[in-house]
């Protein structure tokens, strides 16, 4: 029975680790995603969601048909707004850091529709 004790301790450790607060990077990502979330409402029907992969790339999922149907001014504004919000959120989460930030606009199956970049 003593052979089971290390197993129980390891299992308890794994369970506690699973219940702990999110990792620091996850908290940063969540804050950055919350900062860009208003774009979903501002460009309702066009912007469907967001993801961060890797740390310096924001993925913006689009409804491709709505994106294609939007006028050029709306598309330019969407790109400009996404880059500005992403840059501001990233800088707030990474004070004094420098990077080239990328915003990739993709369709529902992951095809890249457009890409924008900015330096911090």
PyMOL commands that set and color helices and strands:
alter all, ss='L'
color gray80, all
select helices_A, chain A and resi 2-19+24-36+38-42+64-69+72-93
alter helices_A, ss='H'
color red, helices_A
select strands_A, chain A and resi 47-52+57-62+100-106+112-119
alter strands_A, ss='S'
color yellow, strands_A
deselect
rebuild
show_as cartoon
